[in-house]
C-alpha cells in the first residue's frame, strides 16, 4: 500500500526516538524525520512553512490562531514540557533577592512571545502578584546579536517591549548589569562562565517547582505538534494517525526509563529520579491528549490573552484538530 510522505521536523527527544528510527510508524504515513534544534524548526516553519508537520512553540501557534486564515492545526501531543522557575536569571548588580523585587526592572527575553516567558510571567503574576506590565522587556539574541521576533506582534500599549542595541546580547548584558533579569528557555552562557555575576532567582528551583505542582497540578506545556493546515485539509485522517503514533512512541519511553539492567540515559540515579517523579506526579507524568491537559492549556490561554498576545482567550477545543479530541471505544 502506498503511504503518504510527510516531512516532520523535531528535536531528538527520547519520546520521539521510535518515530525517528521507524520502529513506530503512523498508519498510512511515511514520516521523513528531520532532527533540528527547536529554534531552527520554529523559524523555518513559522516564516516559510517548510515542513508538513513540525514541533512548534505553543505560544507562536496560539498567535497564528488569532489571525485570519491560520496556517496550522495542532494535535494534542506535547514534545516539550518544563517547569520554568529555574529559567529566571538575575544580575548580581540588580539587587534582586526575591520575586517581588522584579517589579519596575528591565528584563531580557529573546522574544516576548516565546512560550517559556509567557509561563514565567503568568506564574509570577499568579503566585507572587507581579503584573506582567510592571516591568520593561528587552528583546534580542541571547548569545548572538540580531535576533528578532519570528512573528509580528501588536501588543497593548501598557506592555513596554524594546529591542536591545545592535551588536549586544542578552547574556552579556545580564552579566554586565545592563539588564536586571532574564526570562529564557536556555540558560545564558554567562550563568556558567561568570557565576559571580549571574545567578538564578530560585536557586532551590526543584523544591519550588515541586511545591508549585503540588499546589496547582500544572506541568507547563511548551511545544505542540503542528500540521500545515493545507496538508491537513487534504487528508484529515493524518491527525489521528499521527496522534496514535506519538502516543505509542511515548509508551516505549515510559517503560525504558524504568529498566535497571542497563540505564537508558547517562544519569547515574535515573531509576531513583523516575521513581521520585512517579511518587510526585503519577506514573503518566507527561500526558498527551486533551482530557488530562485541560487545566494546563486553559491556564496558558489565559496567560496568553492577559499578556496581550491573543486578541481574545482561545478555547481549548479550537486549538486542536477535532479528530483528536475523542477516541473510539470497543
C-alpha positions in Angstrom: 0.0 0.0 0.0 1.3 3.5 -0.9 2.0 5.6 2.1 1.6 9.4 2.3 5.0 11.0 2.6 5.2 13.7 5.2 8.2 15.7 6.4 8.4 16.2 10.2 10.9 18.5 12.0 11.5 17.9 15.7 14.3 17.8 18.2 15.7 14.4 19.1 13.7 13.6 22.2 13.5 10.2 23.8 9.7 10.2 23.4 10.1 10.6 19.7 13.0 8.3 19.1 10.8 5.4 18.0 9.3 7.7 15.2 12.8 8.8 14.2 14.2 5.2 13.8 11.0 3.9 12.2 10.2 1.3 14.9 6.8 3.1 15.3 5.2 4.2 12.1 2.0 6.2 11.8 -0.8 4.3 9.9 -0.6 5.1 6.2 2.3 7.6 6.6 6.0 7.6 5.8 7.5 10.1 8.1 10.6 11.9 6.9 12.0 12.8 10.3 14.4 15.7 10.4 16.1 16.3 13.8 16.7 20.0 14.2 17.3 22.4 17.0 14.0 23.9 18.2 14.9 27.4 17.2 15.6 26.4 13.6 12.4 24.3 13.4 10.3 27.2 14.7 11.9 29.8 12.4 11.6 27.7 9.3 8.1 26.5 9.9 6.7 29.9 11.0 8.4 32.0 8.4 8.4 29.7 5.4 6.1 26.7 6.2 8.9 24.4 5.1 7.6 21.2 6.7 4.4 19.2 6.5 4.4 18.7 10.3 6.7 20.2 12.9 7.2 20.8 16.6 6.1 24.3 17.4 6.1 26.8 20.2 2.7 26.7 21.8 2.7 30.5 22.1 3.7 31.0 18.5 1.0 28.6 17.4 -1.6 30.4 19.6 -0.5 33.7 18.0 -1.3 32.3 14.5 -4.7 31.2 15.6 -5.7 34.8 16.3 -5.1 35.8 12.7 -7.1 35.5 9.5 -6.7 32.2 7.7 -4.4 30.4 10.3 -1.7 28.3 8.7 -1.5 25.4 11.1 -3.6 23.0 13.1 -2.1 21.2 16.1 -2.6 17.7 17.6 -2.6 17.4 21.5 0.9 16.0 21.6 3.4 17.9 23.7 7.0 17.0 23.0 8.3 19.6 25.4 7.2 20.4 28.9 9.2 22.3 31.5 8.8 23.8 34.9 10.2 27.3 34.4 11.1 28.6 37.8 14.7 27.6 37.1 14.7 29.8 34.0 14.6 33.2 35.7 18.1 34.6 35.9 19.2 37.8 37.7 22.2 40.0 37.5 24.3 40.3 40.7 24.2 44.0 40.2 20.4 44.2 40.2 19.8 43.8 43.9 17.0 41.3 43.2 16.7 38.8 46.0 13.0 37.8 45.8 10.3 37.7 43.1 8.7 40.9 44.2 12.0 42.8 43.5 11.4 42.3 39.8 8.7 45.0 39.7 9.9 48.0 37.8 13.1 46.2 36.5 14.5 45.7 33.0 14.0 42.1 31.9 15.5 40.5 28.9 13.6 38.0 26.8 14.8 36.6 23.5 11.3 37.1 22.1 8.3 38.4 24.0 6.0 35.8 22.5 8.2 32.8 23.4 6.3 30.1 25.4 8.8 30.0 28.3 8.5 33.7 29.1 4.7 33.5 28.8 4.6 30.8 31.5 7.2 32.7 33.6 5.2 36.0 33.5 2.0 34.1 34.3 3.4 32.2 37.2 5.0 35.3 38.6 1.6 37.0 38.4 -0.5 34.2 39.9 2.0 33.1 42.6 3.8 36.4 43.5 1.4 39.2 42.4 3.8 40.6 39.8 1.8 42.4 37.0 3.4 41.5 33.6 3.0 45.1 32.6 5.0 46.3 35.7 8.4 45.8 34.0 10.2 46.7 30.8 11.1 43.9 28.4 14.2 44.0 26.2 14.3 41.6 23.3 17.2 40.3 21.2 19.7 37.5 20.8 20.7 35.6 23.9 24.1 34.5 22.6 24.2 36.1 19.1 23.2 39.6 18.1 20.4 40.3 15.7 17.5 38.0 16.9 14.0 39.4 16.1 10.5 38.2 16.9 9.5 35.4 14.5 6.0 36.8 14.4 5.0 40.4 14.2 3.1 41.4 17.4 0.5 44.1 18.1 0.6 44.4 21.8 -1.5 46.7 24.0 0.3 50.0 24.9 0.6 49.0 28.6 3.3 46.5 27.7 6.7 48.0 27.3 8.8 46.0 24.9 12.1 47.3 23.3 14.8 45.8 21.2 18.3 45.7 22.7 21.0 47.7 20.9 22.6 46.3 17.7 25.6 44.2 18.4 24.5 43.4 22.0 23.5 40.0 23.5 21.3 39.4 26.5 23.8 37.0 28.1 26.4 39.7 28.1 24.0 42.5 29.2 22.9 40.4 32.1 26.4 39.8 33.4 27.3 43.5 33.0 24.1 44.7 34.7 22.6 46.4 31.7 19.5 44.3 32.2 18.4 43.2 35.7 17.0 39.8 34.9 16.4 37.3 32.0 13.5 35.1 31.2 14.7 32.4 28.8 14.3 28.8 27.9 18.1 28.4 27.7 20.4 29.2 30.5 22.7 32.1 29.4 26.3 31.2 28.8 27.4 33.8 31.5 25.5 31.8 34.1 28.1 29.1 33.8 31.2 31.2 32.8 30.6 34.1 35.3 28.7 32.6 38.2 29.7 35.6 40.4 27.7 37.9 38.1 24.7 35.8 37.1 22.5 33.6 39.3 19.1 32.0 39.4 16.3 33.8 41.2 15.3 30.4 42.7 18.5 28.5 43.5 16.3 25.8 45.1 14.2 25.5 42.0 13.4 21.8 42.3 11.8 22.3 45.7 9.9 25.4 44.4 8.7 23.6 41.3 7.5 20.6 43.2 5.6 22.8 45.6 4.1 24.6 42.6 3.0 21.3 41.0 1.6 20.2 44.4 -0.5 23.4 44.6 -1.7 23.7 41.0 -1.3 20.3 39.4 0.2 22.1 36.4 3.2 20.7 34.4 3.7 23.5 31.9 3.4 22.7 28.2 6.0 24.3 26.0 5.5 22.8 22.5 2.8 21.3 20.4 2.9 19.3 17.1 1.5 21.4 14.3 0.4 20.3 10.9 0.3 22.7 7.9 -3.4 23.4 7.5 -3.3 22.8 3.7 -1.8 19.4 4.3 -4.3 18.5 6.9 -7.3 19.7 4.9 -6.3 17.3 2.0 -6.0 14.3 4.3 -7.8 14.9 7.6 -7.2 11.3 8.7 -3.5 12.1 9.3 -4.3 14.0 12.6 -5.5 10.8 14.3 -2.8 8.7 12.7 0.0 10.9 13.9 -1.5 11.2 17.4 -1.7 7.4 17.8 1.9 7.1 16.7 3.2 9.7 19.1 1.3 8.0 22.0 2.8 4.6 21.0 6.3 6.1 20.8 5.9 7.7 24.2 4.7 4.5 25.8 8.1 2.9 25.0 9.9 5.7 26.7 7.9 5.3 29.9 8.9 1.6 30.0 12.5 2.1 29.1 13.2 4.7 31.8 12.4 2.1 34.4 14.8 -0.6 33.0 17.6 -1.1 35.6 19.6 -3.8 33.9 21.2 -1.1 31.7 20.5 2.6 32.0 18.8 4.3 29.1 20.4 7.6 29.9 23.8 8.7 31.4 22.1 9.8 34.6 23.6 7.7 37.4 20.4 7.9 39.6 18.0 7.6 36.7 15.8 5.0 38.4 15.6 7.0 41.6 14.7 10.0 39.7 11.9 8.2 37.8 10.6 6.7 41.0 10.6 10.1 42.7 8.8 11.6 39.7 6.1 8.9 39.8 5.6 9.4 43.5 5.2 13.2 42.9 3.3 13.3 39.6 1.9 9.8 38.9 3.0 7.1 36.6 1.9 9.0 33.5 3.5 12.3 34.4 3.7 13.6 30.8 0.2 13.1 29.4 -0.9 13.7 25.8 -4.5 14.3 24.8 -7.0 16.9 25.8 -8.7 15.5 28.9 -5.7 15.3 31.2 -4.3 18.6 30.0 -7.4 20.9 30.0 -6.4 22.8 33.1 -2.8 23.4 31.9 -4.0 24.6 28.5 -6.7 26.8 29.9 -4.2 28.4 32.2 -1.9 29.0 29.3 -4.6 30.5 27.1 -5.5 32.9 29.9 -1.9 34.0 30.3 -1.5 34.4 26.5 -4.6 36.7 26.4 -3.7 38.6 29.6 -0.2 39.4 28.2 -1.6 40.9 25.0 -0.6 38.0 22.7 -4.1 36.8 21.9 -6.9 39.3 21.0 -9.3 37.0 22.8 -8.9 34.0 25.0 -8.7 30.9 22.9 -10.8 27.9 23.7 -9.1 24.6 24.3 -11.1 22.8 21.6 -10.3 25.3 18.8 -6.6 24.7 19.4 -6.6 21.1 18.2 -7.7 19.0 15.2 -11.3 17.8 16.1 -10.3 14.2 15.0 -8.0 14.0 18.0 -10.4 15.2 20.7 -12.3 11.9 21.0 -11.3 8.2 20.6 -13.4 5.2 19.7 -14.3 2.7 22.4 -14.9 -1.1 22.0 
